[in-house]
């Protein structure tokens, strides 16, 4: 996965720039979408293991945490890595 992670974020940023033009939004849109995807996958894990309410609480806690919110606002590979790790936990 390490070899794939290195070029994936620049490729996604290139797609964002192609769609929205050069700017901060086009570079950060993927971090925001991947963070929201991570929250959705967290909801799914909580729902499958416990119940719907637990999944909702887990996703809400993740979405409102300071670290998660801060990482979703910058274009770094940490959000990408976290998304794929949580996605791997969903595949069972």
C-alpha positions as MATLAB code, in Angstrom:
seq = 'XXXXXXXXXXXXXXXXXXXXXXXXXXXXXXXXXXXXXXXXXXXXXXXXXXXXXXXXXXXXXXXXXXXXXXXXXXXXXXXXXXXXXXXXXXXX';
ca = [
       0.000    0.000    0.000;
       2.913    2.367    0.617;
       3.843    2.400   -3.069;
       0.263    3.236   -4.041;
      -0.223    5.920   -1.403;
       2.584    8.118   -2.656;
       1.115    9.003   -6.072;
      -2.578    8.644   -5.251;
      -3.030   11.975   -3.454;
      -1.264   14.021   -6.156;
      -3.383   12.267   -8.783;
      -6.553   13.093   -6.861;
      -5.368   16.687   -6.453;
      -4.768   16.845  -10.206;
      -8.325   15.683  -10.816;
      -9.594   18.330   -8.378;
      -7.588   21.030  -10.148;
      -8.917   19.820  -13.496;
     -12.502   20.083  -12.263;
     -12.410   23.175  -10.034;
      -9.313   25.034  -11.295;
      -6.242   26.002   -9.325;
      -7.041   26.909   -5.735;
      -7.142   25.744   -2.156;
     -10.549   24.140   -2.517;
      -9.470   21.888   -5.365;
      -6.512   20.615   -3.338;
      -8.536   20.055   -0.165;
     -11.735   18.591   -1.580;
     -10.374   15.039   -1.501;
      -9.354   15.287    2.138;
     -12.845   16.482    3.011;
     -14.564   13.743    0.986;
     -12.300   11.011    2.326;
     -12.873   12.221    5.893;
     -16.630   12.118    5.368;
     -16.200    8.638    3.873;
     -14.247    7.580    6.951;
     -17.050    8.852    9.188;
     -19.576    6.920    7.096;
     -17.532    3.740    7.294;
     -17.180    4.230   11.056;
     -20.964    4.450   11.270;
     -21.228    1.202    9.334;
     -18.774   -0.608   11.615;
     -20.605    0.566   14.741;
     -23.962   -0.400   13.264;
     -22.791   -3.868   12.248;
     -21.031   -4.679   15.512;
     -23.456   -3.057   17.982;
     -26.503   -1.128   16.761;
     -27.550    1.921   14.762;
     -27.289    4.318   17.688;
     -23.731    3.240   18.499;
     -22.722    3.694   14.867;
     -24.223    7.161   14.828;
     -22.411    8.139   18.025;
     -19.096    6.773   16.733;
     -19.419    8.691   13.462;
     -20.476   11.866   15.283;
     -17.539   11.650   17.683;
     -15.127   11.148   14.791;
     -16.657   13.959   12.741;
     -16.503   16.446   15.600;
     -13.069   15.512   16.935;
     -10.447   18.233   16.672;
      -7.814   16.040   15.007;
     -10.221   14.694   12.418;
     -11.540   18.148   11.624;
      -8.013   19.586   11.372;
      -6.756   16.796    9.118;
      -9.761   17.147    6.817;
      -8.765   20.756    6.108;
      -5.255   20.036    4.784;
      -4.082   18.046    1.793;
      -1.880   15.406    3.419;
      -1.904   11.629    2.925;
      -2.983   10.891    6.523;
      -6.680   11.160    5.681;
      -6.170    8.927    2.644;
      -4.389    6.305    4.744;
      -7.036    6.430    7.476;
      -9.832    6.035    4.928;
      -8.291    2.932    3.383;
      -7.529    1.401    6.797;
     -11.136    1.870    7.924;
     -12.298    0.573    4.536;
     -10.216   -2.560    5.102;
     -11.946   -3.043    8.458;
     -15.307   -2.933    6.662;
     -14.406   -5.704    4.238;
     -15.057   -8.952    6.069;
];
